[in-house]
Amino acid sequence: MTVLNVVETIWSLSALGMIVLVLLHSPKGDGIGGIGGQAQLFTSAKSAETALNRVTWILSITFISLTVVLSAGWLVAK
């Protein structure tokens, strides 16, 4: 396995992980429920949600930086 293959594998896994984590997030908007006064204005942030946010940010930064590296062709042997 070359370095390019390893980076592409990490890039693919970060993309899949980001998709899963975004789908696991709880919805932030109240939608139509906010019209009838059913919305909660002050909710406490749960530690699970905070951890989910941090991991999502880490995966998104990893994905974007590896996208730049792969698209620039810095790992291709000349």
C-alpha positions as CSV (number, residue, x, y, z in Angstrom):
1,M,0.0,0.0,0.0
2,T,1.3,3.4,-0.9
3,V,0.8,6.6,1.0
4,L,-1.8,7.7,-1.6
5,N,-3.9,4.6,-0.9
6,V,-3.7,5.1,2.9
7,V,-4.8,8.8,2.5
8,E,-7.6,7.9,0.1
9,T,-8.8,5.2,2.6
10,I,-8.8,7.7,5.5
11,W,-10.5,10.3,3.3
12,S,-13.3,7.8,2.4
13,L,-13.8,6.7,6.0
14,S,-14.0,10.3,7.2
15,A,-16.7,10.9,4.5
16,L,-18.7,7.9,5.6
17,G,-18.3,8.8,9.3
18,M,-19.4,12.3,8.7
19,I,-22.5,11.1,6.9
20,V,-23.4,8.8,9.8
21,L,-22.7,11.5,12.4
22,V,-24.8,14.2,10.6
23,L,-27.7,11.8,10.5
24,L,-27.3,11.1,14.2
25,H,-27.7,14.7,15.2
26,S,-30.9,15.8,16.7
27,P,-32.9,18.4,14.8
28,K,-32.4,22.0,15.9
29,G,-35.4,23.6,14.4
30,D,-38.9,23.4,15.9
31,G,-40.7,23.6,12.6
32,I,-44.4,24.1,12.8
33,G,-44.3,23.2,16.5
34,G,-42.8,26.5,17.3
35,I,-45.9,28.4,16.1
36,G,-48.1,27.1,18.9
37,G,-45.7,28.0,21.7
38,Q,-44.6,24.4,22.1
39,A,-41.0,25.3,21.5
40,Q,-38.5,25.3,24.4
41,L,-36.5,28.4,24.5
42,F,-33.8,27.3,26.9
43,T,-32.6,23.8,26.6
44,S,-29.4,22.4,28.2
45,A,-26.8,21.0,25.9
46,K,-26.3,17.3,26.6
47,S,-22.8,15.9,26.8
48,A,-23.6,13.3,24.1
49,E,-24.6,16.1,21.7
50,T,-21.4,18.1,22.6
51,A,-19.2,15.0,21.9
52,L,-21.1,14.4,18.7
53,N,-20.5,17.9,17.6
54,R,-16.8,17.7,18.3
55,V,-16.3,14.4,16.4
56,T,-18.3,15.8,13.5
57,W,-16.0,18.9,13.4
58,I,-12.9,16.8,13.6
59,L,-14.1,14.5,10.7
60,S,-15.1,17.5,8.6
61,I,-11.7,19.2,9.0
62,T,-10.0,15.9,8.2
63,F,-12.2,15.4,5.1
64,I,-11.7,19.0,3.8
65,S,-7.9,19.0,4.4
66,L,-7.5,15.6,2.8
67,T,-9.6,16.8,-0.1
68,V,-7.2,19.7,-0.7
69,V,-4.2,17.4,-0.4
70,L,-5.6,14.8,-2.9
71,S,-6.9,17.4,-5.4
72,A,-3.6,19.3,-5.4
73,G,-1.7,16.1,-6.3
74,W,0.9,16.6,-3.7
75,L,1.2,12.8,-3.0
76,V,1.6,11.7,-6.6
77,A,5.1,10.5,-7.5
78,K,6.7,12.6,-10.2
